[in-house]
Amino acid sequence: MLLEIKDLKVHYGSVEAIRGISLRVEEKSIVCLIGANGAGKTTTLRTISGLQKPTSGEIWFQGERIHGLPTQDIVVRGVVQVPEGRRVFPFMSVHENLLLGAYLLKDRDDIGRNFELVYHHFPVLKERVKQKAGSLSGGEQQMLVMGRALMAKPKLLLLDEPSLGLSPLLVEEVARIITEINQQGVTIILVEQNAFLALEISTKGYVLETGSIALEGDSQKLLQDEHVRKAYLGA
């Protein structure tokens, strides 16, 4: 088991955002978290990556307890988050943004191979390599933040709403790229408002409601679940 969360609770002040959830992520899988706004999906990712401290519970990664570690130490272990909102460094070039993702890598050959891998997944970035990141389209900026995360050679990639605000055509492209990245051995936790997309490309899904896990199971079975279809798929 690559990642295991046990009875995790998280508070923002007196408000309980996560109410004792437990989940498991197998190596080389795609696990999705779906649910309404405020259900606790982003908080879960932020707690895994160390940006939010848990009130109680445990987070284990590759057999090691990581809850309470500084974020940079969690990144060193191979957990990398792509936050919602396409947070590029707008006045830096595409190349410079990508290079920041490789700041932990010391081997120049490694960094070179990672650039080639990113350009394989996102060929448009190679065409825009000298362009300021802030001048890219919304879809290109999303590709850039995903590419920057890949530069760190993640073992576990946390994706927060990668399809948000994209055109249907770009949503399909992002879904294809996520699947391709996973097929190359990267484990992914995907948070998505687009529940159909998330369940279509993932192997396992968790449905979060008001900070608790309401349903979990094989993604294809959740696609057929009556509650999921009515609440999240518009059926």
Backbone as CSV, one residue per row, in Angstrom:
resi,resn,N_x,N_y,N_z,CA_x,CA_y,CA_z,C_x,C_y,C_z
1,MET,0.836,-1.188,0.000,0.000,0.000,0.000,0.883,1.254,0.000
2,LEU,0.679,2.137,-0.962,1.531,3.325,-1.055,1.151,4.364,0.000
3,LEU,-0.147,4.630,0.130,-0.618,5.648,1.077,-1.790,5.091,1.862
4,GLU,-1.782,5.347,3.163,-2.911,4.946,3.996,-3.216,6.058,4.991
5,ILE,-4.479,6.438,5.035,-4.957,7.443,5.979,-5.874,6.743,6.979
6,LYS,-5.639,6.992,8.267,-6.397,6.317,9.318,-7.075,7.339,10.228
7,ASP,-8.402,7.340,10.219,-9.222,8.123,11.147,-8.761,9.583,11.229
8,LEU,-8.616,10.213,10.065,-8.094,11.575,9.989,-9.175,12.594,10.343
9,LYS,-8.810,13.525,11.232,-9.686,14.638,11.584,-8.901,15.932,11.414
10,VAL,-9.583,16.932,10.835,-8.942,18.220,10.590,-9.927,19.325,10.957
11,HIS,-9.433,20.323,11.673,-10.256,21.465,12.056,-9.682,22.756,11.469
12,TYR,-10.578,23.672,11.129,-10.233,25.068,10.899,-10.845,25.853,12.054
13,GLY,-10.033,26.160,13.047,-10.584,26.754,14.257,-11.495,25.759,14.949
14,SER,-12.732,26.159,15.186,-13.693,25.268,15.846,-14.494,24.430,14.852
15,VAL,-14.273,24.665,13.565,-15.034,23.954,12.524,-14.309,22.671,12.134
16,GLU,-15.026,21.558,12.224,-14.454,20.264,11.847,-14.649,20.051,10.350
17,ALA,-13.555,20.128,9.587,-13.625,20.001,8.135,-13.538,18.550,7.675
18,ILE,-12.752,17.741,8.377,-12.607,16.319,8.081,-12.973,15.542,9.341
19,ARG,-13.877,14.578,9.191,-14.466,13.922,10.357,-14.118,12.438,10.421
20,GLY,-12.860,12.158,10.638,-12.462,10.775,10.869,-12.470,9.896,9.644
21,ILE,-11.920,10.387,8.522,-11.913,9.576,7.308,-10.718,8.626,7.284
22,SER,-10.904,7.500,6.612,-9.832,6.531,6.373,-9.870,6.141,4.900
23,LEU,-8.720,6.115,4.262,-8.673,5.690,2.862,-7.322,5.068,2.556
24,ARG,-7.295,4.282,1.477,-6.092,3.560,1.074,-5.860,3.783,-0.416
25,VAL,-4.600,3.971,-0.771,-4.223,4.207,-2.160,-3.142,3.214,-2.542
26,GLU,-3.463,2.331,-3.471,-2.493,1.342,-3.919,-1.527,1.961,-4.926
27,GLU,-0.322,1.419,-4.963,0.701,1.909,-5.880,0.236,1.774,-7.323
28,LYS,0.514,2.801,-8.131,0.230,2.858,-9.569,-1.263,2.901,-9.875
29,SER,-2.071,3.314,-8.903,-3.511,3.447,-9.125,-3.873,4.916,-9.296
30,ILE,-5.115,5.158,-9.750,-5.701,6.490,-9.714,-6.898,6.415,-8.776
31,VAL,-6.863,7.181,-7.717,-7.966,7.241,-6.753,-8.584,8.629,-6.843
32,CYS,-9.907,8.693,-6.955,-10.557,9.994,-7.054,-11.359,10.292,-5.788
33,LEU,-11.427,11.573,-5.471,-12.273,12.078,-4.401,-13.301,13.002,-5.036
34,ILE,-14.573,12.669,-4.886,-15.623,13.512,-5.442,-16.554,13.954,-4.320
35,GLY,-17.301,15.007,-4.589,-18.212,15.538,-3.592,-18.474,16.999,-3.861
36,ALA,-19.436,17.565,-3.160,-19.807,18.957,-3.350,-18.737,19.886,-2.798
37,ASN,-18.841,21.173,-3.134,-17.956,22.169,-2.531,-18.087,22.125,-1.016
38,GLY,-16.948,22.172,-0.329,-16.971,22.147,1.129,-17.036,20.765,1.737
39,ALA,-16.945,19.733,0.891,-17.040,18.362,1.403,-15.753,17.907,2.092
40,GLY,-14.631,18.603,1.819,-13.365,18.236,2.454,-12.327,17.669,1.518
41,LYS,-12.572,17.739,0.217,-11.655,17.130,-0.750,-10.297,17.830,-0.761
42,THR,-10.312,19.148,-0.922,-9.061,19.893,-0.957,-8.348,19.837,0.385
43,THR,-9.091,19.899,1.469,-8.482,19.798,2.797,-7.745,18.473,2.958
44,THR,-8.309,17.410,2.418,-7.647,16.103,2.478,-6.294,16.154,1.768
45,LEU,-6.275,16.728,0.556,-5.011,16.833,-0.177,-4.009,17.700,0.580
46,ARG,-4.463,18.822,1.091,-3.572,19.739,1.801,-2.983,19.084,3.055
47,THR,-3.753,18.227,3.687,-3.265,17.548,4.888,-2.249,16.471,4.521
48,ILE,-2.487,15.758,3.431,-1.514,14.767,2.968,-0.173,15.432,2.677
49,SER,-0.212,16.594,2.026,1.033,17.254,1.609,1.640,18.128,2.697
50,GLY,1.009,18.179,3.876,1.586,18.903,4.996,1.250,20.379,5.060
51,LEU,0.405,20.854,4.148,0.016,22.267,4.160,-1.008,22.561,5.251
52,GLN,-1.711,21.523,5.674,-2.690,21.654,6.761,-2.374,20.594,7.810
53,LYS,-2.325,20.990,9.072,-2.003,20.035,10.133,-3.273,19.310,10.590
54,PRO,-3.205,17.994,10.762,-4.366,17.256,11.254,-4.586,17.479,12.745
55,THR,-5.849,17.393,13.141,-6.171,17.431,14.568,-5.825,16.096,15.217
56,SER,-6.138,15.020,14.495,-5.800,13.675,14.961,-5.826,12.728,13.768
57,GLY,-5.397,11.496,13.997,-5.346,10.515,12.924,-3.926,10.327,12.411
58,GLU,-3.779,9.440,11.427,-2.456,9.092,10.915,-2.453,9.094,9.394
59,ILE,-1.304,9.472,8.837,-1.075,9.385,7.396,0.238,8.631,7.194
60,TRP,0.164,7.508,6.487,1.338,6.671,6.232,1.634,6.659,4.744
61,PHE,2.899,6.886,4.398,3.339,6.849,3.006,4.543,5.925,2.898
62,GLN,4.406,4.892,2.099,5.450,3.867,1.947,5.908,3.336,3.303
63,GLY,4.947,3.102,4.190,5.234,2.517,5.487,5.794,3.473,6.515
64,GLU,5.830,4.776,6.187,6.379,5.779,7.111,5.294,6.794,7.466
65,ARG,5.220,7.138,8.744,4.272,8.163,9.168,4.765,9.523,8.703
66,ILE,3.899,10.252,7.957,4.318,11.553,7.434,3.489,12.708,7.997
67,HIS,2.402,12.415,8.717,1.630,13.523,9.265,2.474,14.274,10.302
68,GLY,2.421,15.587,10.204,3.222,16.415,11.101,4.566,16.807,10.534
69,LEU,5.004,16.164,9.438,6.274,16.560,8.818,6.101,17.875,8.061
70,PRO,7.155,18.678,7.954,7.086,19.871,7.107,6.810,19.488,5.660
71,THR,6.147,20.371,4.943,5.789,20.089,3.553,6.999,19.719,2.710
72,GLN,8.115,20.428,2.894,9.294,20.156,2.063,9.829,18.741,2.284
73,ASP,9.683,18.217,3.497,10.138,16.853,3.769,9.209,15.829,3.118
74,ILE,7.942,16.172,3.019,6.986,15.285,2.351,7.247,15.275,0.847
75,VAL,7.582,16.438,0.290,7.927,16.504,-1.135,9.161,15.669,-1.426
76,VAL,10.154,15.746,-0.550,11.375,14.952,-0.720,11.047,13.465,-0.818
77,ARG,10.034,13.024,-0.108,9.648,11.611,-0.102,8.862,11.218,-1.351
78,GLY,8.485,12.211,-2.162,7.849,11.888,-3.437,6.376,12.232,-3.536
79,VAL,5.861,13.029,-2.606,4.453,13.449,-2.645,4.410,14.892,-3.141
80,VAL,3.773,15.108,-4.301,3.761,16.434,-4.927,2.320,16.817,-5.248
81,GLN,1.941,18.039,-4.871,0.567,18.495,-5.089,0.516,19.557,-6.183
82,VAL,-0.506,19.437,-7.033,-0.838,20.481,-8.003,-2.102,21.160,-7.486
83,PRO,-1.981,22.356,-6.905,-3.145,22.996,-6.302,-4.136,23.498,-7.342
84,GLU,-5.342,23.737,-6.900,-6.358,24.324,-7.759,-5.957,25.756,-8.117
85,GLY,-6.257,26.162,-9.347,-6.113,27.575,-9.678,-4.931,27.943,-10.556
86,ARG,-4.220,26.962,-11.136,-3.156,27.252,-12.117,-2.168,28.277,-11.588
87,ARG,-1.508,27.949,-10.502,-0.619,28.901,-9.830,0.766,28.908,-10.456
88,VAL,0.859,29.556,-11.588,2.150,29.724,-12.257,2.841,30.960,-11.699
89,PHE,4.140,31.085,-11.990,4.864,32.316,-11.716,4.780,33.145,-12.996
90,PRO,3.866,34.126,-13.042,3.477,34.733,-14.319,4.575,35.475,-15.055
91,PHE,5.550,36.054,-14.331,6.580,36.850,-14.989,7.839,36.046,-15.295
92,MET,7.774,34.747,-15.014,8.881,33.858,-15.355,8.502,33.049,-16.600
93,SER,9.494,32.608,-17.332,9.234,31.850,-18.560,8.722,30.446,-18.238
94,VAL,8.221,29.794,-19.255,7.793,28.396,-19.115,8.959,27.542,-18.628
95,HIS,10.132,27.741,-19.231,11.311,26.968,-18.835,11.654,27.196,-17.367
96,GLU,11.612,28.449,-16.927,11.955,28.766,-15.538,10.934,28.177,-14.564
97,ASN,9.655,28.211,-14.935,8.632,27.594,-14.096,8.875,26.099,-13.949
98,LEU,9.199,25.448,-15.050,9.461,24.010,-15.001,10.709,23.704,-14.170
99,LEU,11.725,24.514,-14.344,12.981,24.286,-13.633,12.789,24.371,-12.126
100,LEU,11.874,25.222,-11.671,11.593,25.323,-10.238,11.070,23.997,-9.683
101,GLY,10.359,23.251,-10.527,9.849,21.963,-10.088,10.941,20.942,-9.826
102,ALA,12.119,21.171,-10.391,13.230,20.219,-10.264,14.252,20.666,-9.229
103,TYR,13.866,21.574,-8.334,14.869,22.168,-7.436,15.494,21.149,-6.479
104,LEU,14.812,20.013,-6.262,15.369,18.995,-5.363,16.327,18.040,-6.083
105,LEU,16.317,18.073,-7.403,17.141,17.146,-8.170,18.538,17.715,-8.368
106,LYS,19.547,16.869,-8.215,20.940,17.304,-8.327,21.588,16.862,-9.641
107,ASP,21.072,15.790,-10.213,21.670,15.206,-11.411,21.152,15.941,-12.655
108,ARG,22.056,16.566,-13.392,21.653,17.320,-14.581,21.026,16.410,-15.633
109,ASP,21.530,15.191,-15.736,20.945,14.249,-16.696,19.506,13.926,-16.321
110,ASP,19.273,13.767,-15.017,17.924,13.526,-14.514,16.997,14.669,-14.895
111,ILE,17.469,15.882,-14.682,16.659,17.062,-14.993,16.372,17.126,-16.489
112,GLY,17.367,16.823,-17.301,17.176,16.816,-18.746,16.144,15.789,-19.181
113,ARG,16.199,14.600,-18.580,15.220,13.564,-18.916,13.809,13.999,-18.505
114,ASN,13.721,14.683,-17.372,12.411,15.138,-16.913,11.821,16.192,-17.846
115,PHE,12.685,17.084,-18.349,12.202,18.058,-19.340,11.635,17.342,-20.559
116,GLU,12.338,16.338,-21.030,11.868,15.612,-22.207,10.541,14.890,-21.917
117,LEU,10.409,14.358,-20.702,9.170,13.694,-20.323,8.015,14.690,-20.300
118,VAL,8.254,15.860,-19.719,7.204,16.890,-19.667,6.825,17.316,-21.084
119,TYR,7.811,17.508,-21.941,7.511,17.929,-23.308,6.810,16.823,-24.095
120,HIS,7.062,15.585,-23.713,6.330,14.476,-24.338,4.845,14.558,-23.991
121,HIS,4.538,14.809,-22.707,3.140,14.901,-22.288,2.488,16.197,-22.760
122,PHE,3.275,17.274,-22.772,2.729,18.601,-23.076,3.575,19.269,-24.165
123,PRO,3.474,18.817,-25.401,4.318,19.370,-26.473,4.146,20.875,-26.671
124,VAL,2.978,21.412,-26.330,2.763,22.855,-26.493,3.720,23.653,-25.612
125,LEU,4.140,23.087,-24.481,5.061,23.800,-23.592,6.439,23.956,-24.234
126,LYS,6.816,22.988,-25.035,8.102,23.090,-25.736,8.072,24.230,-26.743
127,GLU,6.896,24.430,-27.346,6.734,25.525,-28.299,6.731,26.890,-27.601
128,ARG,6.360,26.897,-26.319,6.222,28.157,-25.563,7.362,28.343,-24.549
129,VAL,8.454,27.630,-24.722,9.470,27.500,-23.678,10.003,28.853,-23.171
130,LYS,10.090,29.861,-24.051,10.633,31.159,-23.643,9.536,32.173,-23.292
131,GLN,8.310,31.761,-23.445,7.181,32.671,-23.226,6.903,32.851,-21.737
132,LYS,6.483,34.032,-21.333,6.107,34.286,-19.950,4.875,33.457,-19.600
133,ALA,4.908,32.833,-18.443,3.826,31.924,-18.057,2.481,32.642,-17.958
134,GLY,2.509,33.904,-17.532,1.269,34.651,-17.378,0.566,34.951,-18.690
135,SER,1.277,34.814,-19.809,0.669,35.084,-21.118,0.091,33.830,-21.776
136,LEU,0.223,32.683,-21.102,-0.346,31.447,-21.643,-1.852,31.430,-21.470
137,SER,-2.510,30.627,-22.276,-3.952,30.424,-22.101,-4.208,29.643,-20.815
138,GLY,-5.469,29.612,-20.388,-5.811,28.863,-19.179,-5.444,27.397,-19.277
139,GLY,-5.699,26.792,-20.415,-5.356,25.384,-20.602,-3.862,25.153,-20.576
140,GLU,-3.105,26.062,-21.193,-1.648,25.929,-21.209,-1.069,26.124,-19.807
141,GLN,-1.657,27.026,-19.027,-1.192,27.205,-17.650,-1.454,25.950,-16.815
142,GLN,-2.582,25.296,-17.048,-2.862,24.048,-16.332,-1.827,22.991,-16.696
143,MET,-1.492,22.910,-17.980,-0.455,21.970,-18.402,0.887,22.306,-17.764
144,LEU,1.171,23.606,-17.622,2.447,24.021,-17.039,2.550,23.620,-15.573
145,VAL,1.484,23.810,-14.788,1.587,23.454,-13.362,1.672,21.936,-13.188
146,MET,1.014,21.180,-14.084,1.155,19.728,-14.021,2.567,19.312,-14.432
147,GLY,3.091,19.963,-15.467,4.452,19.659,-15.899,5.472,20.006,-14.835
148,ARG,5.264,21.123,-14.150,6.184,21.525,-13.072,6.214,20.476,-11.964
149,ALA,5.043,19.924,-11.649,4.984,18.871,-10.635,5.730,17.624,-11.099
150,LEU,5.611,17.282,-12.372,6.300,16.094,-12.888,7.810,16.259,-12.872
151,MET,8.280,17.490,-12.935,9.728,17.726,-12.884,10.329,17.241,-11.565
152,ALA,9.506,17.119,-10.519,9.993,16.670,-9.207,10.040,15.143,-9.090
153,LYS,9.715,14.432,-10.151,9.696,12.960,-10.158,8.816,12.405,-9.025
154,PRO,7.526,12.756,-9.005,6.669,12.315,-7.901,6.380,10.819,-7.946
155,LYS,6.249,10.251,-6.751,5.714,8.894,-6.627,4.197,8.952,-6.466
156,LEU,3.736,10.022,-5.805,2.314,10.258,-5.605,2.010,11.687,-6.029
157,LEU,1.122,11.836,-7.009,0.746,13.140,-7.543,-0.671,13.477,-7.072
158,LEU,-0.813,14.608,-6.391,-2.102,15.064,-5.886,-2.622,16.153,-6.817
159,LEU,-3.712,15.882,-7.511,-4.262,16.826,-8.487,-5.573,17.396,-7.969
160,ASP,-5.626,18.725,-7.814,-6.812,19.398,-7.291,-7.507,20.160,-8.416
161,GLU,-8.619,19.626,-8.875,-9.468,20.247,-9.896,-8.697,20.607,-11.176
162,PRO,-8.024,19.646,-11.806,-7.242,19.989,-13.002,-8.094,20.402,-14.194
163,SER,-9.383,20.043,-14.227,-10.216,20.383,-15.382,-11.019,21.664,-15.182
164,LEU,-10.875,22.308,-14.018,-11.704,23.462,-13.679,-11.507,24.599,-14.678
165,GLY,-12.617,25.055,-15.273,-12.594,26.198,-16.165,-12.093,25.925,-17.571
166,LEU,-11.820,24.664,-17.892,-11.319,24.331,-19.216,-12.461,23.998,-20.172
167,SER,-12.210,24.182,-21.457,-13.195,23.814,-22.472,-13.353,22.301,-22.509
168,PRO,-14.492,21.804,-22.998,-14.683,20.337,-23.078,-13.553,19.627,-23.818
169,LEU,-13.032,20.247,-24.868,-11.946,19.621,-25.626,-10.690,19.509,-24.779
170,LEU,-10.371,20.561,-24.027,-9.194,20.525,-23.173,-9.380,19.585,-21.983
171,VAL,-10.609,19.464,-21.505,-10.893,18.520,-20.413,-10.551,17.103,-20.865
172,GLU,-10.937,16.764,-22.084,-10.616,15.440,-22.627,-9.107,15.250,-22.739
173,GLU,-8.401,16.296,-23.138,-6.948,16.207,-23.283,-6.278,16.021,-21.922
174,VAL,-6.730,16.777,-20.918,-6.169,16.637,-19.575,-6.426,15.235,-19.029
175,ALA,-7.625,14.703,-19.266,-7.945,13.343,-18.814,-7.014,12.328,-19.466
176,ARG,-6.754,12.512,-20.749,-5.849,11.593,-21.461,-4.443,11.650,-20.874
177,ILE,-3.984,12.864,-20.582,-2.632,13.033,-20.050,-2.520,12.431,-18.651
178,ILE,-3.544,12.623,-17.818,-3.531,12.037,-16.472,-3.411,10.520,-16.560
179,THR,-4.174,9.929,-17.458,-4.120,8.475,-17.648,-2.736,8.039,-18.122
180,GLU,-2.156,8.806,-19.032,-0.830,8.485,-19.568,0.240,8.576,-18.479
181,ILE,0.149,9.612,-17.643,1.106,9.762,-16.540,1.011,8.577,-15.590
182,ASN,-0.205,8.167,-15.300,-0.415,7.020,-14.417,0.142,5.733,-15.026
183,GLN,-0.041,5.565,-16.315,0.448,4.362,-16.981,1.971,4.273,-16.963
184,GLN,2.628,5.394,-16.745,4.086,5.404,-16.646,4.563,5.211,-15.209
185,GLY,3.633,4.867,-14.302,4.021,4.445,-12.964,3.768,5.416,-11.836
186,VAL,3.165,6.582,-12.136,2.902,7.572,-11.100,1.511,7.327,-10.503
187,THR,1.452,7.182,-9.189,0.175,7.037,-8.490,-0.468,8.414,-8.366
188,ILE,-1.798,8.469,-8.514,-2.491,9.763,-8.557,-3.705,9.753,-7.631
189,ILE,-3.847,10.834,-6.859,-5.116,11.124,-6.188,-5.704,12.336,-6.876
190,LEU,-6.905,12.168,-7.395,-7.555,13.175,-8.220,-8.788,13.724,-7.515
191,VAL,-8.792,15.034,-7.268,-9.979,15.718,-6.746,-10.644,16.418,-7.920
192,GLU,-11.942,16.171,-8.095,-12.637,16.708,-9.257,-14.098,17.023,-8.943
193,GLN,-14.557,18.217,-9.408,-15.987,18.502,-9.402,-16.675,17.730,-10.527
194,ASN,-15.936,17.492,-11.611,-16.460,16.711,-12.729,-16.409,15.231,-12.337
195,ALA,-17.473,14.796,-11.667,-17.479,13.447,-11.101,-17.421,12.376,-12.177
196,PHE,-18.082,12.616,-13.296,-18.061,11.621,-14.370,-16.643,11.419,-14.881
197,LEU,-15.930,12.517,-15.137,-14.539,12.422,-15.582,-13.693,11.662,-14.576
198,ALA,-13.819,12.036,-13.289,-12.997,11.423,-12.247,-13.223,9.918,-12.161
199,LEU,-14.481,9.511,-12.190,-14.796,8.089,-12.061,-14.439,7.315,-13.323
200,GLU,-14.511,7.980,-14.469,-14.183,7.320,-15.731,-12.713,6.921,-15.801
201,ILE,-11.808,7.773,-15.280,-10.379,7.498,-15.464,-9.714,6.901,-14.228
202,SER,-10.449,6.795,-13.119,-9.846,6.282,-11.883,-10.166,4.805,-11.694
203,THR,-9.443,4.194,-10.761,-9.685,2.794,-10.437,-10.550,2.645,-9.187
204,LYS,-10.429,3.616,-8.269,-11.215,3.583,-7.043,-11.682,4.988,-6.713
205,GLY,-12.870,5.079,-6.119,-13.406,6.387,-5.788,-13.907,6.465,-4.357
206,TYR,-13.808,7.669,-3.814,-14.369,7.984,-2.498,-15.306,9.174,-2.664
207,VAL,-16.511,9.053,-2.129,-17.476,10.145,-2.160,-17.480,10.811,-0.788
208,LEU,-17.073,12.091,-0.749,-17.031,12.831,0.509,-18.277,13.710,0.636
209,GLU,-18.878,13.675,1.807,-20.020,14.532,2.114,-19.834,15.101,3.508
210,THR,-19.770,16.440,3.590,-19.573,17.176,4.850,-18.456,16.575,5.705
211,GLY,-17.324,16.310,5.069,-16.142,15.875,5.803,-16.068,14.408,6.125
212,SER,-17.024,13.631,5.660,-17.028,12.187,5.925,-17.105,11.422,4.609
213,ILE,-16.667,10.167,4.627,-16.778,9.320,3.444,-18.158,8.667,3.446
214,ALA,-18.971,9.049,2.451,-20.323,8.506,2.349,-20.345,7.189,1.588
215,LEU,-19.494,7.091,0.575,-19.417,5.883,-0.251,-17.975,5.692,-0.699
216,GLU,-17.599,4.456,-0.951,-16.298,4.150,-1.540,-16.402,2.855,-2.310
217,GLY,-15.502,2.695,-3.278,-15.500,1.438,-4.017,-14.922,1.586,-5.404
218,ASP,-15.030,0.534,-6.174,-14.582,0.524,-7.558,-15.269,1.646,-8.333
219,SER,-14.490,2.396,-9.086,-15.036,3.575,-9.766,-16.148,3.226,-10.746
220,GLN,-15.996,2.129,-11.469,-17.032,1.758,-12.427,-18.343,1.389,-11.728
221,LYS,-18.244,0.806,-10.549,-19.460,0.497,-9.790,-20.102,1.771,-9.242
222,LEU,-19.275,2.724,-8.818,-19.820,3.991,-8.329,-20.526,4.754,-9.440
223,LEU,-20.061,4.590,-10.675,-20.731,5.226,-11.805,-22.172,4.745,-11.958
224,GLN,-22.420,3.515,-11.508,-23.763,2.942,-11.621,-24.586,3.099,-10.347
225,ASP,-23.960,3.617,-9.285,-24.667,3.756,-8.009,-25.754,4.828,-8.130
226,GLU,-26.948,4.508,-7.651,-28.090,5.411,-7.813,-27.864,6.747,-7.113
227,HIS,-27.317,6.705,-5.894,-27.075,7.944,-5.158,-26.056,8.820,-5.878
228,VAL,-24.971,8.219,-6.367,-23.942,8.970,-7.081,-24.514,9.550,-8.365
229,ARG,-25.298,8.769,-9.075,-25.856,9.238,-10.344,-26.791,10.432,-10.129
230,LYS,-27.609,10.366,-9.086,-28.542,11.455,-8.834,-27.850,12.692,-8.272
231,ALA,-26.906,12.475,-7.356,-26.293,13.598,-6.655,-25.173,14.258,-7.432
232,TYR,-24.426,13.471,-8.237,-23.198,14.020,-8.826,-23.103,13.894,-10.353
233,LEU,-23.940,13.052,-10.939,-23.857,12.842,-12.385,-25.056,13.409,-13.130
234,GLY,-25.992,14.030,-12.413,-27.134,14.653,-13.050,-28.116,13.670,-13.661
235,ALA,-28.098,12.424,-13.179,-29.001,11.417,-13.742,-30.308,11.385,-12.953
